[in-house]
Every structure is written in C-alpha cells, then in structure tokens.
Amino acid sequence: KTWPDKGISLSLSLSLSLSLSQVTQALAWVVRMYSELETNVVSIERANEYSVLETEKDLTSDNAPSKTWPDKGGIVYEEVSCRYREGLDLVLKKLNINVEAGQRIGIVGRTGAGTL
C-alpha cells in the first residue's frame, strides 16, 4: 500500500485540527451558556423565595426609650439569644456585650452570615 501524497495528508490534518478546534470552542460556549442560565435561574428562585417571606412583626416594647435617647451612645446586650428563623437552634446563646461610647469594635463572620 502507498500513502497518499503529502499535500492531501497535510490538508486532511489541517482540516481535522480545525474541526477539533471548532468542536472544543462550541463545547466551551455551551458550558458557559449553561452556567449563565443556571445563575439566572437561581436569581429568579431567590427573588421568588423573598417575595413569599412572612413579614416580620412590628417592634413593640413596654420599655419605650426616652425622648433624648441615645444620651450616652453605648450599646449593651444582656443575655441575648437568637436564631435565624423559628424552629432552628439558637445561634447566639445568652450573649453579653457592653460597647462603651466611642469604642470601636469589629464583627467578623463568614460571607452571608449577616455581619454587614
């Protein structure tokens, strides 16, 4: 058997190489479009979840602050416990903190933990 001449062999090699390159580019485009679609669907799902959230109750207290409040500028938490939503475990348990007027503090936490 004899090999086809070098010109045909070269053109077939180039054609195959270009075809594979185009297939690779097409696959990369499909993956990118799928990722964008998934991101957009997730944002729609989140918007839908936020639209059906139960509204929070109005803040009511028998201990209304004075008309000159705040007169010192400090913050005091005593025995504060809270959870992300009803039915979940407490995430803060009997927290006590006293921040004096003018004192600087830092609050740290993982992304999305509500640390502002």
N, CA, C and O atoms as a Tinker XYZ file with bonds, in Angstrom:
   464  protein
     1  N      0.845000   -1.184000    0.000000    73     2
     2  CA     0.000000    0.000000    0.000000    64     1     3
     3  C      0.882000    1.236000    0.000000    63     2     4     5
     4  O      1.971000    1.241000    0.575000    81     3
     5  N      0.414000    2.241000   -0.628000    73     3     6
     6  CA     1.171000    3.501000   -0.669000    64     5     7
     7  C      0.374000    4.583000    0.048000    63     6     8     9
     8  O     -0.856000    4.609000    0.005000    81     7
     9  N      1.089000    5.453000    0.691000    73     7    10
    10  CA     0.461000    6.571000    1.393000    64     9    11
    11  C      0.017000    7.599000    0.377000    63    10    12    13
    12  O      0.650000    7.764000   -0.666000    81    11
    13  N     -1.089000    8.303000    0.683000    73    11    14
    14  CA    -1.485000    9.382000   -0.228000    64    13    15
    15  C     -0.388000   10.436000   -0.263000    63    14    16    17
    16  O      0.464000   10.505000    0.623000    81    15
    17  N     -0.429000   11.227000   -1.276000    73    15    18
    18  CA     0.661000   12.204000   -1.361000    64    17    19
    19  C      0.599000   13.176000   -0.183000    63    18    20    21
    20  O     -0.433000   13.325000    0.470000    81    19
    21  N      1.721000   13.825000    0.065000    73    19    22
    22  CA     1.871000   14.660000    1.261000    64    21    23
    23  C      0.904000   15.829000    1.280000    63    22    24    25
    24  O      0.502000   16.248000    2.365000    81    23
    25  N      0.515000   16.366000    0.162000    73    23    26
    26  CA    -0.418000   17.500000    0.096000    64    25    27
    27  C     -1.779000   17.130000    0.635000    63    26    28    29
    28  O     -2.378000   17.886000    1.400000    81    27
    29  N     -2.270000   15.971000    0.242000    73    27    30
    30  CA    -3.580000   15.524000    0.722000    64    29    31
    31  C     -3.498000   15.222000    2.213000    63    30    32    33
    32  O     -4.411000   15.561000    2.965000    81    31
    33  N     -2.415000   14.589000    2.646000    73    31    34
    34  CA    -2.221000   14.261000    4.045000    64    33    35
    35  C     -2.186000   15.532000    4.899000    63    34    36    37
    36  O     -2.794000   15.579000    5.968000    81    35
    37  N     -1.485000   16.544000    4.434000    73    35    38
    38  CA    -1.388000   17.812000    5.152000    64    37    39
    39  C     -2.751000   18.496000    5.223000    63    38    40    41
    40  O     -3.132000   19.004000    6.278000    81    39
    41  N     -3.482000   18.514000    4.126000    73    39    42
    42  CA    -4.787000   19.169000    4.129000    64    41    43
    43  C     -5.782000   18.428000    5.024000    63    42    44    45
    44  O     -6.610000   19.060000    5.679000    81    43
    45  N     -5.710000   17.112000    5.058000    73    43    46
    46  CA    -6.576000   16.345000    5.955000    64    45    47
    47  C     -6.229000   16.629000    7.418000    63    46    48    49
    48  O     -7.115000   16.769000    8.261000    81    47
    49  N     -4.942000   16.711000    7.703000    73    47    50
    50  CA    -4.508000   17.006000    9.073000    64    49    51
    51  C     -4.990000   18.384000    9.514000    63    50    52    53
    52  O     -5.496000   18.534000   10.626000    81    51
    53  N     -4.840000   19.383000    8.660000    73    51    54
    54  CA    -5.296000   20.734000    8.988000    64    53    55
    55  C     -6.810000   20.778000    9.158000    63    54    56    57
    56  O     -7.325000   21.417000   10.075000    81    55
    57  N     -7.510000   20.094000    8.266000    73    55    58
    58  CA    -8.971000   20.060000    8.336000    64    57    59
    59  C     -9.432000   19.417000    9.641000    63    58    60    61
    60  O    -10.342000   19.924000   10.297000    81    59
    61  N     -8.816000   18.317000   10.014000    73    59    62
    62  CA    -9.162000   17.627000   11.256000    64    61    63
    63  C     -8.842000   18.502000   12.464000    63    62    64    65
    64  O     -9.627000   18.570000   13.410000    81    63
    65  N     -7.707000   19.160000   12.433000    73    63    66
    66  CA    -7.301000   20.033000   13.528000    64    65    67
    67  C     -8.275000   21.193000   13.693000    63    66    68    69
    68  O     -8.667000   21.512000   14.816000    81    67
    69  N     -8.671000   21.825000   12.595000    73    67    70
    70  CA    -9.631000   22.925000   12.658000    64    69    71
    71  C    -10.990000   22.442000   13.150000    63    70    72    73
    72  O    -11.657000   23.138000   13.915000    81    71
    73  N    -11.398000   21.267000   12.718000    73    71    74
    74  CA   -12.681000   20.713000   13.155000    64    73    75
    75  C    -12.682000   20.469000   14.660000    63    74    76    77
    76  O    -13.650000   20.799000   15.346000    81    75
    77  N    -11.596000   19.891000   15.171000    73    75    78
    78  CA   -11.494000   19.647000   16.607000    64    77    79
    79  C    -11.473000   20.957000   17.388000    63    78    80    81
    80  O    -12.057000   21.051000   18.468000    81    79
    81  N    -10.801000   21.961000   16.843000    73    79    82
    82  CA   -10.754000   23.265000   17.492000    64    81    83
    83  C    -12.148000   23.881000   17.558000    63    82    84    85
    84  O    -12.529000   24.458000   18.577000    81    83
    85  N    -12.902000   23.759000   16.480000    73    83    86
    86  CA   -14.262000   24.301000   16.451000    64    85    87
    87  C    -15.173000   23.545000   17.421000    63    86    88    89
    88  O    -16.017000   24.152000   18.080000    81    87
    89  N    -15.007000   22.245000   17.509000    73    87    90
    90  CA   -15.806000   21.453000   18.451000    64    89    91
    91  C    -15.480000   21.866000   19.880000    63    90    92    93
    92  O    -16.380000   21.997000   20.710000    81    91
    93  N    -14.214000   22.068000   20.169000    73    91    94
    94  CA   -13.795000   22.491000   21.506000    64    93    95
    95  C    -14.383000   23.854000   21.848000    63    94    96    97
    96  O    -14.880000   24.063000   22.954000    81    95
    97  N    -14.325000   24.778000   20.897000    73    95    98
    98  CA   -14.898000   26.104000   21.122000    64    97    99
    99  C    -16.406000   26.021000   21.337000    63    98   100   101
   100  O    -16.958000   26.709000   22.196000    81    99
   101  N    -17.069000   25.172000   20.548000    73    99   102
   102  CA   -18.513000   25.014000   20.689000    64   101   103
   103  C    -18.857000   24.438000   22.063000    63   102   104   105
   104  O    -19.814000   24.886000   22.695000    81   103
   105  N    -18.098000   23.461000   22.528000    73   103   106
   106  CA   -18.339000   22.888000   23.848000    64   105   107
   107  C    -18.108000   23.916000   24.953000    63   106   108   109
   108  O    -18.874000   23.974000   25.915000    81   107
   109  N    -17.066000   24.720000   24.822000    73   107   110
   110  CA   -16.788000   25.759000   25.812000    64   109   111
   111  C    -17.941000   26.767000   25.846000    63   110   112   113
   112  O    -18.341000   27.216000   26.920000    81   111
   113  N    -18.469000   27.118000   24.683000    73   111   114
   114  CA   -19.595000   28.055000   24.601000    64   113   115
   115  C    -20.832000   27.454000   25.274000    63   114   116   117
   116  O    -21.536000   28.148000   26.008000    81   115
   117  N    -21.098000   26.172000   25.027000    73   115   118
   118  CA   -22.259000   25.502000   25.628000    64   117   119
   119  C    -22.133000   25.496000   27.148000    63   118   120   121
   120  O    -23.107000   25.771000   27.850000    81   119
   121  N    -20.952000   25.188000   27.661000    73   119   122
   122  CA   -20.739000   25.169000   29.111000    64   121   123
   123  C    -20.945000   26.566000   29.687000    63   122   124   125
   124  O    -21.585000   26.716000   30.727000    81   123
   125  N    -20.410000   27.587000   29.022000    73   123   126
   126  CA   -20.562000   28.965000   29.504000    64   125   127
   127  C    -22.034000   29.383000   29.509000    63   126   128   129
   128  O    -22.501000   29.993000   30.471000    81   127
   129  N    -22.762000   29.059000   28.444000    73   127   130
   130  CA   -24.184000   29.405000   28.370000    64   129   131
   131  C    -24.989000   28.671000   29.444000    63   130   132   133
   132  O    -25.903000   29.244000   30.037000    81   131
   133  N    -24.650000   27.406000   29.694000    73   131   134
   134  CA   -25.345000   26.648000   30.734000    64   133   135
   135  C    -25.096000   27.270000   32.103000    63   134   136   137
   136  O    -26.011000   27.371000   32.919000    81   135
   137  N    -23.856000   27.687000   32.351000    73   135   138
   138  CA   -23.524000   28.316000   33.633000    64   137   139
   139  C    -24.296000   29.617000   33.815000    63   138   140   141
   140  O    -24.819000   29.882000   34.897000    81   139
   141  N    -24.371000   30.427000   32.767000    73   139   142
   142  CA   -25.125000   31.677000   32.845000    64   141   143
   143  C    -26.605000   31.409000   33.066000    63   142   144   145
   144  O    -27.251000   32.107000   33.847000    81   143
   145  N    -27.148000   30.406000   32.387000    73   143   146
   146  CA   -28.551000   30.047000   32.554000    64   145   147
   147  C    -28.822000   29.623000   33.998000    63   146   148   149
   148  O    -29.808000   30.048000   34.600000    81   147
   149  N    -27.945000   28.786000   34.547000    73   147   150
   150  CA   -28.119000   28.326000   35.917000    64   149   151
   151  C    -28.067000   29.492000   36.897000    63   150   152   153
   152  O    -28.859000   29.547000   37.838000    81   151
   153  N    -27.137000   30.426000   36.684000    73   151   154
   154  CA   -27.034000   31.609000   37.542000    64   153   155
   155  C    -28.319000   32.425000   37.484000    63   154   156   157
   156  O    -28.815000   32.880000   38.514000    81   155
   157  N    -28.857000   32.611000   36.284000    73   155   158
   158  CA   -30.088000   33.389000   36.144000    64   157   159
   159  C    -31.274000   32.687000   36.785000    63   158   160   161
   160  O    -32.122000   33.341000   37.393000    81   159
   161  N    -31.346000   31.379000   36.661000    73   159   162
   162  CA   -32.446000   30.625000   37.272000    64   161   163
   163  C    -32.367000   30.723000   38.791000    63   162   164   165
   164  O    -33.393000   30.881000   39.453000    81   163
   165  N    -31.164000   30.631000   39.351000    73   163   166
   166  CA   -31.000000   30.737000   40.802000    64   165   167
   167  C    -31.443000   32.121000   41.280000    63   166   168   169
   168  O    -32.087000   32.235000   42.322000    81   167
   169  N    -31.107000   33.165000   40.536000    73   167   170
   170  CA   -31.517000   34.505000   40.960000    64   169   171
   171  C    -33.033000   34.645000   40.916000    63   170   172   173
   172  O    -33.606000   35.330000   41.763000    81   171
   173  N    -33.692000   34.014000   39.955000    73   171   174
   174  CA   -35.160000   34.037000   39.897000    64   173   175
   175  C    -35.738000   33.264000   41.082000    63   174   176   177
   176  O    -36.712000   33.700000   41.696000    81   175
   177  N    -35.136000   32.117000   41.402000    73   175   178
   178  CA   -35.601000   31.343000   42.552000    64   177   179
   179  C    -35.481000   32.149000   43.842000    63   178   180   181
   180  O    -36.391000   32.131000   44.671000    81   179
   181  N    -34.365000   32.857000   44.015000    73   179   182
   182  CA   -34.182000   33.660000   45.226000    64   181   183
   183  C    -35.211000   34.783000   45.291000    63   182   184   185
   184  O    -35.798000   35.028000   46.345000    81   183
   185  N    -35.432000   35.464000   44.171000    73   183   186
   186  CA   -36.423000   36.538000   44.152000    64   185   187
   187  C    -37.797000   35.983000   44.517000    63   186   188   189
   188  O    -38.553000   36.624000   45.247000    81   187
   189  N    -38.119000   34.804000   44.014000    73   187   190
   190  CA   -39.398000   34.177000   44.342000    64   189   191
   191  C    -39.475000   33.842000   45.830000    63   190   192   193
   192  O    -40.504000   34.076000   46.463000    81   191
   193  N    -38.396000   33.298000   46.391000    73   191   194
   194  CA   -38.381000   32.982000   47.824000    64   193   195
   195  C    -38.577000   34.234000   48.668000    63   194   196   197
   196  O    -39.330000   34.214000   49.641000    81   195
   197  N    -37.902000   35.332000   48.301000    73   195   198
   198  CA   -38.025000   36.570000   49.066000    64   197   199
   199  C    -39.417000   37.174000   48.935000    63   198   200   201
   200  O    -39.876000   37.867000   49.843000    81   199
   201  N    -40.090000   36.925000   47.826000    73   199   202
   202  CA   -41.410000   37.518000   47.630000    64   201   203
   203  C    -42.482000   36.842000   48.482000    63   202   204   205
   204  O    -43.544000   37.422000   48.708000    81   203
   205  N    -42.219000   35.629000   48.956000    73   203   206
   206  CA   -43.223000   34.915000   49.758000    64   205   207
   207  C    -42.813000   34.795000   51.227000    63   206   208   209
   208  O    -43.408000   34.015000   51.971000    81   207
   209  N    -41.806000   35.554000   51.648000    73   207   210
   210  CA   -41.396000   35.519000   53.050000    64   209   211
   211  C    -42.488000   36.091000   53.940000    63   210   212   213
   212  O    -43.190000   37.032000   53.569000    81   211
   213  N    -42.613000   35.502000   55.119000    73   211   214
   214  CA   -43.550000   36.030000   56.102000    64   213   215
   215  C    -42.997000   37.353000   56.620000    63   214   216   217
   216  O    -41.825000   37.442000   56.985000    81   215
   217  N    -43.841000   38.377000   56.650000    73   215   218
   218  CA   -43.363000   39.682000   57.110000    64   217   219
   219  C    -43.102000   39.645000   58.604000    63   218   220   221
   220  O    -43.760000   38.919000   59.349000    81   219
   221  N    -42.139000   40.434000   59.024000    73   219   222
   222  CA   -41.785000   40.477000   60.437000    64   221   223
   223  C    -42.835000   41.244000   61.216000    63   222   224   225
   224  O    -43.497000   42.139000   60.690000    81   223
   225  N    -42.971000   40.880000   62.468000    73   223   226
   226  CA   -43.919000   41.576000   63.333000    64   225   227
   227  C    -43.376000   42.960000   63.664000    63   226   228   229
   228  O    -42.164000   43.176000   63.677000    81   227
   229  N    -44.287000   43.897000   63.932000    73   227   230
   230  CA   -43.864000   45.226000   64.348000    64   229   231
   231  C    -43.151000   45.140000   65.682000    63   230   232   233
   232  O    -43.485000   44.307000   66.525000    81   231
   233  N    -42.171000   46.003000   65.867000    73   231   234
   234  CA   -41.434000   46.051000   67.121000    64   233   235
   235  C    -42.311000   46.693000   68.183000    63   234   236   237
   236  O    -42.740000   47.837000   68.041000    81   235
   237  N    -42.566000   45.967000   69.216000    73   235   238
   238  CA   -43.364000   46.500000   70.321000    64   237   239
   239  C    -42.582000   46.319000   71.610000    63   238   240   241
   240  O    -41.890000   45.321000   71.814000    81   239
   241  N    -42.713000   47.301000   72.458000    73   239   242
   242  CA   -41.996000   47.228000   73.730000    64   241   243
   243  C    -42.730000   48.050000   74.772000    63   242   244   245
   244  O    -43.269000   49.117000   74.477000    81   243
   245  N    -42.745000   47.538000   75.999000    73   243   246
   246  CA   -43.301000   48.302000   77.114000    64   245   247
   247  C    -42.259000   49.282000   77.640000    63   246   248   249
   248  O    -42.569000   50.161000   78.444000    81   247
   249  N    -41.031000   49.124000   77.181000    73   247   250
   250  CA   -39.901000   49.915000   77.635000    64   249   251
   251  C    -39.500000   50.920000   76.562000    63   250   252   253
   252  O    -38.404000   50.808000   76.013000    81   251
   253  N    -40.331000   51.878000   76.249000    73   251   254
   254  CA   -40.025000   52.852000   75.199000    64   253   255
   255  C    -38.837000   53.718000   75.631000    63   254   256   257
   256  O    -38.751000   54.101000   76.797000    81   255
   257  N    -37.924000   54.029000   74.710000    73   255   258
   258  CA   -36.773000   54.868000   75.078000    64   257   259
   259  C    -37.204000   56.309000   75.349000    63   258   260   261
   260  O    -38.244000   56.765000   74.874000    81   259
   261  N    -36.387000   57.006000   76.115000    73   259   262
   262  CA   -36.694000   58.409000   76.423000    64   261   263
   263  C    -36.564000   59.257000   75.165000    63   262   264   265
   264  O    -35.966000   58.824000   74.180000    81   263
   265  N    -37.117000   60.450000   75.193000    73   263   266
   266  CA   -37.094000   61.328000   74.015000    64   265   267
   267  C    -35.680000   61.801000   73.692000    63   266   268   269
   268  O    -35.409000   62.188000   72.555000    81   267
   269  N    -34.778000   61.777000   74.662000    73   267   270
   270  CA   -33.396000   62.215000   74.417000    64   269   271
   271  C    -32.479000   61.047000   74.072000    63   270   272   273
   272  O    -31.264000   61.212000   73.969000    81   271
   273  N    -33.066000   59.873000   73.897000    73   271   274
   274  CA   -32.275000   58.684000   73.606000    64   273   275
   275  C    -31.637000   58.798000   72.243000    63   274   276   277
   276  O    -32.314000   59.301000   71.346000    81   275
   277  N    -30.432000   58.394000   71.991000    73   275   278
   278  CA   -29.456000   57.895000   72.970000    64   277   279
   279  C    -28.694000   59.052000   73.595000    63   278   280   281
   280  O    -28.199000   59.925000   72.882000    81   279
   281  N    -28.595000   59.070000   74.887000    73   279   282
   282  CA   -27.897000   60.155000   75.559000    64   281   283
   283  C    -26.447000   59.820000   75.866000    63   282   284   285
   284  O    -25.679000   60.724000   76.196000    81   283
   285  N    -26.039000   58.553000   75.771000    73   283   286
   286  CA   -24.650000   58.184000   76.035000    64   285   287
   287  C    -23.957000   57.590000   74.814000    63   286   288   289
   288  O    -22.747000   57.757000   74.664000    81   287
   289  N    -24.659000   56.927000   73.970000    73   287   290
   290  CA   -24.053000   56.356000   72.769000    64   289   291
   291  C    -23.457000   54.973000   72.946000    63   290   292   293
   292  O    -22.823000   54.468000   72.020000    81   291
   293  N    -23.630000   54.347000   74.080000    73   291   294
   294  CA   -23.126000   52.993000   74.305000    64   293   295
   295  C    -24.156000   51.951000   73.887000    63   294   296   297
   296  O    -25.332000   52.262000   73.700000    81   295
   297  N    -23.699000   50.712000   73.745000    73   295   298
   298  CA   -24.590000   49.603000   73.403000    64   297   299
   299  C    -24.380000   48.502000   74.428000    63   298   300   301
   300  O    -23.248000   48.113000   74.714000    81   299
   301  N    -25.482000   48.003000   74.980000    73   299   302
   302  CA   -25.412000   46.930000   75.962000    64   301   303
   303  C    -26.375000   45.826000   75.543000    63   302   304   305
   304  O    -27.564000   46.069000   75.339000    81   303
   305  N    -25.848000   44.611000   75.417000    73   303   306
   306  CA   -26.670000   43.416000   75.209000    64   305   307
   307  C    -26.533000   42.567000   76.456000    63   306   308   309
   308  O    -25.422000   42.284000   76.904000    81   307
   309  N    -27.657000   42.162000   77.012000    73   307   310
   310  CA   -27.635000   41.315000   78.194000    64   309   311
   311  C    -28.473000   40.071000   77.936000    63   310   312   313
   312  O    -29.672000   40.151000   77.666000    81   311
   313  N    -27.811000   38.917000   78.026000    73   311   314
   314  CA   -28.498000   37.629000   77.880000    64   313   315
   315  C    -29.284000   37.536000   76.562000    63   314   316   317
   316  O    -30.415000   37.051000   76.557000    81   315
   317  N    -28.702000   37.992000   75.454000    73   315   318
   318  CA   -29.384000   37.971000   74.156000    64   317   319
   319  C    -29.175000   36.610000   73.499000    63   318   320   321
   320  O    -28.049000   36.129000   73.368000    81   319
   321  N    -30.278000   36.007000   73.093000    73   319   322
   322  CA   -30.246000   34.745000   72.357000    64   321   323
   323  C    -31.093000   34.928000   71.109000    63   322   324   325
   324  O    -32.146000   35.564000   71.158000    81   323
   325  N    -30.639000   34.374000   69.988000    73   323   326
   326  CA   -31.446000   34.488000   68.766000    64   325   327
   327  C    -31.144000   33.323000   67.831000    63   326   328   329
   328  O    -30.139000   32.625000   67.968000    81   327
   329  N    -32.053000   33.140000   66.876000    73   327   330
   330  CA   -31.921000   32.091000   65.864000    64   329   331
   331  C    -32.250000   32.709000   64.517000    63   330   332   333
   332  O    -32.853000   33.780000   64.449000    81   331
   333  N    -31.855000   32.037000   63.448000    73   331   334
   334  CA   -32.110000   32.572000   62.110000    64   333   335
   335  C    -33.589000   32.584000   61.779000    63   334   336   337
   336  O    -34.070000   33.523000   61.144000    81   335
   337  N    -34.317000   31.566000   62.193000    73   335   338
   338  CA   -35.766000   31.551000   61.993000    64   337   339
   339  C    -36.385000   30.588000   62.986000    63   338   340   341
   340  O    -35.703000   29.746000   63.570000    81   339
   341  N    -37.663000   30.725000   63.162000    73   339   342
   342  CA   -38.401000   29.896000   64.107000    64   341   343
   343  C    -38.203000   28.415000   63.794000    63   342   344   345
   344  O    -38.270000   28.001000   62.637000    81   343
   345  N    -37.962000   27.637000   64.817000    73   343   346
   346  CA   -37.783000   26.202000   64.650000    64   345   347
   347  C    -36.330000   25.760000   64.538000    63   346   348   349
   348  O    -36.050000   24.564000   64.625000    81   347
   349  N    -35.398000   26.690000   64.347000    73   347   350
   350  CA   -33.974000   26.348000   64.263000    64   349   351
   351  C    -33.319000   26.520000   65.626000    63   350   352   353
   352  O    -33.860000   27.185000   66.509000    81   351
   353  N    -32.153000   25.916000   65.784000    73   351   354
   354  CA   -31.391000   26.056000   67.025000    64   353   355
   355  C    -30.909000   27.490000   67.182000    63   354   356   357
   356  O    -30.782000   28.234000   66.209000    81   355
   357  N    -30.646000   27.857000   68.424000    73   355   358
   358  CA   -30.099000   29.190000   68.692000    64   357   359
   359  C    -28.695000   29.306000   68.113000    63   358   360   361
   360  O    -27.894000   28.376000   68.218000    81   359
   361  N    -28.399000   30.453000   67.501000    73   359   362
   362  CA   -27.042000   30.703000   67.003000    64   361   363
   363  C    -26.282000   31.629000   67.954000    63   362   364   365
   364  O    -25.052000   31.607000   67.995000    81   363
   365  N    -27.007000   32.429000   68.705000    73   363   366
   366  CA   -26.416000   33.207000   69.794000    64   365   367
   367  C    -27.109000   32.753000   71.065000    63   366   368   369
   368  O    -28.337000   32.690000   71.127000    81   367
   369  N    -26.314000   32.439000   72.078000    73   367   370
   370  CA   -26.892000   31.933000   73.325000    64   369   371
   371  C    -26.409000   32.788000   74.492000    63   370   372   373
   372  O    -25.236000   32.752000   74.864000    81   371
   373  N    -27.317000   33.541000   75.049000    73   371   374
   374  CA   -27.052000   34.366000   76.230000    64   373   375
   375  C    -25.824000   35.262000   76.036000    63   374   376   377
   376  O    -24.904000   35.273000   76.854000    81   375
   377  N    -25.838000   36.004000   74.939000    73   375   378
   378  CA   -24.732000   36.911000   74.616000    64   377   379
   379  C    -24.777000   38.125000   75.526000    63   378   380   381
   380  O    -25.827000   38.742000   75.705000    81   379
   381  N    -23.637000   38.461000   76.094000    73   379   382
   382  CA   -23.487000   39.672000   76.904000    64   381   383
   383  C    -22.374000   40.500000   76.291000    63   382   384   385
   384  O    -21.259000   40.013000   76.102000    81   383
   385  N    -22.675000   41.752000   75.981000    73   383   386
   386  CA   -21.651000   42.639000   75.419000    64   385   387
   387  C    -21.950000   44.065000   75.853000    63   386   388   389
   388  O    -23.108000   44.479000   75.909000    81   387
   389  N    -20.906000   44.803000   76.158000    73   387   390
   390  CA   -21.044000   46.198000   76.551000    64   389   391
   391  C    -20.059000   47.012000   75.712000    63   390   392   393
   392  O    -18.846000   46.892000   75.886000    81   391
   393  N    -20.573000   47.830000   74.814000    73   391   394
   394  CA   -19.735000   48.681000   73.969000    64   393   395
   395  C    -19.885000   50.102000   74.486000    63   394   396   397
   396  O    -20.967000   50.687000   74.438000    81   395
   397  N    -18.788000   50.642000   74.977000    73   395   398
   398  CA   -18.801000   52.000000   75.530000    64   397   399
   399  C    -18.888000   53.029000   74.405000    63   398   400   401
   400  O    -18.514000   52.746000   73.267000    81   399
   401  N    -19.377000   54.211000   74.726000    73   399   402
   402  CA   -19.457000   55.306000   73.758000    64   401   403
   403  C    -18.067000   55.609000   73.206000    63   402   404   405
   404  O    -17.119000   55.784000   73.972000    81   403
   405  N    -17.944000   55.670000   71.897000    73   403   406
   406  CA   -16.667000   55.968000   71.253000    64   405   407
   407  C    -15.770000   54.767000   71.055000    63   406   408   409
   408  O    -14.753000   54.868000   70.369000    81   407
   409  N    -16.117000   53.645000   71.631000    73   407   410
   410  CA   -15.313000   52.430000   71.494000    64   409   411
   411  C    -15.547000   51.821000   70.111000    63   410   412   413
   412  O    -16.672000   51.827000   69.612000    81   411
   413  N    -14.498000   51.301000   69.500000    73   411   414
   414  CA   -14.604000   50.655000   68.200000    64   413   415
   415  C    -14.550000   49.145000   68.367000    63   414   416   417
   416  O    -13.751000   48.615000   69.139000    81   415
   417  N    -15.416000   48.466000   67.626000    73   415   418
   418  CA   -15.426000   47.009000   67.672000    64   417   419
   419  C    -15.476000   46.482000   66.248000    63   418   420   421
   420  O    -15.835000   47.208000   65.322000    81   419
   421  N    -15.120000   45.240000   66.080000    73   419   422
   422  CA   -15.218000   44.581000   64.781000    64   421   423
   423  C    -16.051000   43.319000   64.919000    63   422   424   425
   424  O    -15.903000   42.572000   65.886000    81   423
   425  N    -16.917000   43.087000   63.959000    73   423   426
   426  CA   -17.740000   41.884000   63.953000    64   425   427
   427  C    -17.349000   41.097000   62.717000    63   426   428   429
   428  O    -17.398000   41.616000   61.602000    81   427
   429  N    -16.963000   39.848000   62.911000    73   427   430
   430  CA   -16.500000   39.031000   61.803000    64   429   431
   431  C    -17.349000   37.778000   61.675000    63   430   432   433
   432  O    -17.955000   37.312000   62.639000    81   431
   433  N    -17.376000   37.259000   60.493000    73   431   434
   434  CA   -18.114000   36.030000   60.249000    64   433   435
   435  C    -17.974000   35.647000   58.779000    63   434   436   437
   436  O    -17.445000   36.417000   57.978000    81   435
   437  N    -18.445000   34.471000   58.436000    73   435   438
   438  CA   -18.333000   34.017000   57.057000    64   437   439
   439  C    -19.270000   34.816000   56.167000    63   438   440   441
   440  O    -20.227000   35.429000   56.638000    81   439
   441  N    -18.980000   34.798000   54.885000    73   439   442
   442  CA   -19.795000   35.509000   53.915000    64   441   443
   443  C    -21.239000   35.036000   53.996000    63   442   444   445
   444  O    -21.509000   33.835000   54.011000    81   443
   445  N    -22.163000   35.990000   54.048000    73   443   446
   446  CA   -23.580000   35.650000   54.111000    64   445   447
   447  C    -24.096000   35.412000   55.508000    63   446   448   449
   448  O    -25.260000   35.053000   55.681000    81   447
   449  N    -23.249000   35.605000   56.522000    73   447   450
   450  CA   -23.662000   35.337000   57.894000    64   449   451
   451  C    -24.378000   36.520000   58.533000    63   450   452   453
   452  O    -24.760000   36.455000   59.701000    81   451
   453  N    -24.561000   37.591000   57.784000    73   451   454
   454  CA   -25.270000   38.747000   58.319000    64   453   455
   455  C    -24.404000   39.661000   59.162000    63   454   456   457
   456  O    -24.911000   40.328000   60.064000    81   455
   457  N    -23.101000   39.707000   58.887000    73   455   458
   458  CA   -22.202000   40.537000   59.674000    64   457   459
   459  C    -22.121000   41.964000   59.161000    63   458   460   461
   460  O    -21.403000   42.783000   59.733000    81   459
   461  N    -22.835000   42.274000   58.106000    73   459   462
   462  CA   -22.860000   43.598000   57.490000    64   461   463
   463  C    -21.501000   43.950000   57.001000    63   462   464
   464  O    -21.305000   45.031000   56.446000    81   463
